[in-house]
Amino acid sequence: MTDKYRANFLNRFVKIPEDILDKLNILYPNEYENVRHCIGLIVANLLDFGEVAYSRNKNFYTKNRTKHYTYANMLRALEIAIADGYAVSLETGYYNQTLKRGKSSTLGAGPQLSEFCLEEKLELDVALLPLLVVDERPVFEFDDLNLVKERINIESIESRNFASRLERIYDEALKLNKGYWNKMVLDTRYIGSKQKCFNRVGLTRLFKKGLMGRWFQKGEMSYQQLSGEERAKLRINGERVTEIDYSAMHPHVLYAWESKQCPSDFYEGIMKECGCNRFIAKSISLIAINADSYNSLVGAINNNKLETERANRNRAVPEPVLYCELKKYGLTAKEVVEAIKIAHPAIGKYIYSASANKLMLVESDIMTSVLLKLMRLGINALACT
């Protein structure tokens, strides 16, 4: 969300320095601990960034809640911080009209903020990070699993399989966060971007109806939101990084489901059939597999056009627009789909199968297995969605 605002977004997973919390405990002994925590979030973020964006959307707070950070608590904390001069509400809030819902504004440093000081860089508080989010319900501790199981629809095969794996999934997330990622120091000094990432890392694994399962860095300031060029400049525990991408992952999984080996030149076969370039072959293949009909495929292409053209306004090197590439090659999406079926009849039945979440689950399971092995080998690695 930070890329939509000129100010850094008020982060709900800040590890607030003890001296700030101690002072707030003295200043506000009659306030709830959670309210004091939210005041601490405001103070710490203002000290570090000078100006921060925050949301007035109730869904933002409830969907992304931690043990302390809730809508009511933050509203009370905002009221106190502004009334007591630690923050000022800036009238020119950075509300982005393109957002579908919600409204955000900004806070600036108030005249009394000098009563506090920040001698250390903000870190991610992994103790507040939900290890899993299942159908929008966060799981912080093992006891939360029972609440999740009660909401899972046990009638579907996917849900039953997921429920049987839930404890192991929780254990894996706990191991990776507490014994692996939280020991890494993420150094962003070599990045030219104004975006700031926390120097400690925590990741949450997100599931939808027992599917998907991808790893996301929560907290709105994330290395995952950086460009590929910027991520290459990161340092983990002082070491340079490299980014590994698995070629044609989803087509390989589909072939595996059919007990067949995916050709190493998967996209080249499509290119030969219809005369398109690799960009078109890859884009249409992935969208068609994850769409549920030809109409949804066309809709996705049109949406991609709008989103890519909007993003290209801020890019030094514009990315290709699928809609325009099809026009340039004199092709329709339907013709490319037919080329996919001819080049790869073994997986033709998956066209318009809406398999995105199932494929992402397999992909994320593979990623998790790799990360656990790298952790045992003592090799630092992070997941990148």
N, C-alpha and C positions, 0 to 999 in steps of 0.2 A: 504493500500500500504506500510505502514511502515515495515511490517514483511519481505518485500523483500529487504530492505536496512539496512545496518549497521548504518546509520545515520538517525536521525529523519527527516521526510519529512517537507519541508518548508510549513508551514500551512497558508492557505489563509484566515483564519477567526480569526487571532490574534487581540486581543484588544490592540492596541499599546499605551503605556504610553504617557500621554500628554506632558511630558517634552521632550521626544524624537521627537514627532511631532513638537513641538514648535521650537526645534533647527533645524530641517530639513526645516521648513518654512523660517528660517533666512538664512540658508546656501544655499538654492535653491529656491529663490523667483521667478525665471523665468521658473521653471519647472511646469508642470501640477500638480494639487493637487493629482491626481491618481498616478503619478509617485513618488511623495514624499511619498505617502502612501506605495507603494511597497518597497521603500528604507527602510522605517520604519519596514516593515515586515522582511526584511533581517537582519537589525540591531538587532531587538528585538529577533528574533530566534537565531542568533549567540550568543548574550549575554546570552541567557538561556541555549542553548544546546552546544555551542562551535563549532559545525560542523553540517551542515544540507544538506540534499539532495534536489535537485530541478529538474524539468522536462524541457526538451527542446522540448517537443511535443506540437504543437499548439493546438491539440484537448484537451489536458489536461486543458489548460487555458480557452478556449472558452466554453467547456462543463461545467466546474465548476466555471465559472466566478462569481464575485460579482460586486458590483457597482464600485469597484476600481481595482480589480485584473484581468487584462486581459493580453493577450499574449504580445502585443506591450508595454504596461506599464511595465510589468515585465522585458522584454528584456532591456528597457532603464534603469530601476532601477539597474539591474545587471551590466550594463556597467558603471554606475556612482559609484556604491558601490565598484567595483573592481578598477576602475581608481583612486578613491580617498582614497584607502587604508583601507576601512572598511571591505572588504572581500577579500579573495584570492581564486582563482579557483584551486581546487585540481586536479591534472592530473589523479590520480587514482580514477576516479568516480565510483560509485557503480551501474553500468549499469547491470541489470539482464538479461541474455541471454534468460531466459524462458518467458519473457514478449512478448506478441504478437506484440505489436507496441510501439513506443515511445522510448525515450532515456533520461536517467537522469544522472546527475553528482552531485558533492558536492562542497560546499563552506566551507572554514575555516575562522577563525577570522583573520582579517587584522591588521596591526600595528597601524592604526588610530582608531580602534574600541574602544580603551580606552577613547576616547573623550565622549563616552556615558556611561551611567550606567543603570542597571536594579535593582530597589529596591523592585519590587513586582513580584509575580508569574504571568506568562502569563495567560490570561483568554480568553475565547471564546467571540468574539464580535457578539452577537446575532443580532445586527442591520444589519450586513452584511450577515447573514445567510438566504438563500432562504427558505421560509416557505414551499413551494411546488416545486417540479420539475415535469412538465407535458410534456411527450415526449421530454425530455432533455431541455425544456425551463424553466428557473428558475422564480419563482414568489416571489418577495420581498414585493410588496405592492399591495393594492387592485386594483390599476389602471392597473397592469400587467395582471389581469384576462381577460381583453378584448383582449389582444394580444394572450392569450392562446386559448380563445374561437374561434378566427378567424382560428386557425390551426386545431381545432378538426374536425374530419370527422363525420359530423352529420348524415351520411347515416346509420351507424350501431346503433343498439339498445343500446349497451353498451356506445357508445359515447354520445348519446342523454341523457341517464340516468345520465351519469357523468356530462355533461354540466349543467343539471338542479340542480345538487348538489354542483357545484363548489364553489359558494359563501359560503355555509355552511361549506364546507371542509376547505376553507381558514380561516373562523372565528375560527374554532376548532384549527387549527394549530397555529393561532395567540395567542389564549387564553393559550394553553398549553406551548408555548415557552416563552411568555412574563410574564404570570402570574403564572407559575408553575415551569418549568424546570430551568428558569433563576434565580430562587430564591434558588435553591439547590446548595450546595457546595459539590463537589465530591472529596473525600479524598482518595488518592492512596498511602499513606505512608506505608500501611501494605502489599503492593504487592512487591514481590521479583523481578518481571519483570523489565527490563530496560525501557520498554515502558512507556511513560508519557502521561497522559490524562489531559485535561484541567479541572480546578476546577469549571468551569461553564459549563452547558450543554445546547445544542440546538439540536433539531432534525428536519430533513426535511422529508416530506412525498413524496415518489416517485411514480408516476403513469406512466403506459405505455398503451396508447390507452384507457384510462379510466379504466384500471384494475390495479392490484397489490396493490399499495397504502401503502406499508410497510414504517415504520419509520427507518431512518438511521441517525446516528450522522455523520455529514459532517466534513471534515477537516483533514482526514487521521490519526489523533491521537484520538482513540475512545475507550471507555470502551467496545464497542461491539466487538472489535477485540481481547480482552483478552480471555483467556481460562475460562471455567466455574469455575475452582478452583480459579483462580485469581479474577474473578468477585465477588466471595463469600467473598473476603477480603476487598471489597470496603466499604466505609462509606458514607452515604448521610446525610449531616447536622449532622455529628457525630454519626449517628445511624448505627448499623449493618444492613446488607441486607440479603434477601433470594430470591432465584430465583424460580419462579413458572412456570411450564411447563404444557400445556394442552395435555393430552394423546389422541392420535389418532384424532387430530383436523380435518384433511381433511376427513377421513372416516365419522366422525360425521356430517360434513357439507353435504357430499354426501347423507347420509341417510335422513337428514333433507329436502334436495331437493326432495326426494321421499316421503316426509311426513311419514317417518318411524323412529323408535327409533333405534339408532345404538347399537349393543350388547356391553356390557362393556368389554367382552373378545374378541374384534375384531381380534387381531392377533393370539390368541390361536386357533380359528377356522381354520385358514389357516395352522397353525403348525400341527394340527391333521390330516388334509387332505393329506399333502405331507411329513410330518416327518421332517420339517426344524426347525431351531431355531427362536427365536423372531426377531433377527437381520435381518435374511433373509426375514421373513414374512413382517416386516415393510419396509425394504428397497425396495423390489420388488413392494410392494403395491403402495408406493408413486411414484416410478419412472414410473411404468406402467400407473398409472392414469395421470401422467403429460407428458407421451410420446405420440407421434402421430402415432406410428407404432411399430411392433415388432423389426424392424431393429434399430429404434431410441432407444428402450429399451436396446438392446445389445450394441449399441454404448455408451450409458450412463454408462453401467456396465464397459466397457473397459476403458472409461475415468476416472471413479471412481477409478479403479485399479491403474492407473498411478499417479493420484493426491494423493491418500491415501498413496501409497508406498513412494512417494516423501516427503510428510509431516511427515511420520513416522520416517524418518531419524533424525528429530530434536525432537522427542517426547520421553520422559522418558518411557512412557507406550504406545506402539503402538496400534493404533485402528484397528479393524478387517477390512479386505479387502473383499468386497462383492464377487468378482470373486473367490477368494480363498475359501470362506465359502461355495459357491455353489459346488465347486469341492470336498470339504471335505465331504459334505453330499450326494454327487453323484447325484446332481439335476441339471436340466437346468432351465433357466429363464422361458421357456414356460411351464414347469411342475408346477412351482410355480404360474404362472398366471392362469392356469386351476384350481388350488386349491383355488385361490381367488374367481373365478367365482362360484365354487361349494359351498364354505362356505358363500358367500355373493351375491346370485343371484339378490338381490334388486338393487345392484349398479354395476352389471356386465357391463352394457352398458357404464360405464365411463372409462373402460380400453381402453387405447390408445385414450383418448378424448382430450389430451393436455389442461387439465383444470387448470394448475398451476396458471396462473395469476388470473383466476376467483376465485379460492379457496383462494388465498392470499388476494384478495380484501375483501372477507367475513371475513377472519381471522383478517385483519387489521382494519376493521370497528368495530369488536367486541373489539379489543384491544383499539381503540380510545374511545369507549363508556366507557370501564372500567377505562381508565385513566382520563377521564373527571369527572367520579363519585368520584374517589379517590382524585382528586384535590379539589372537593367540600367538601370532608370529611377531608381534611387537612392531608392526608397520602401521603408521598413521594413515587413515583414509576417512573421507567424508562422503556422504551420499549427496548426489546432485539430481534433482528431479528433472 
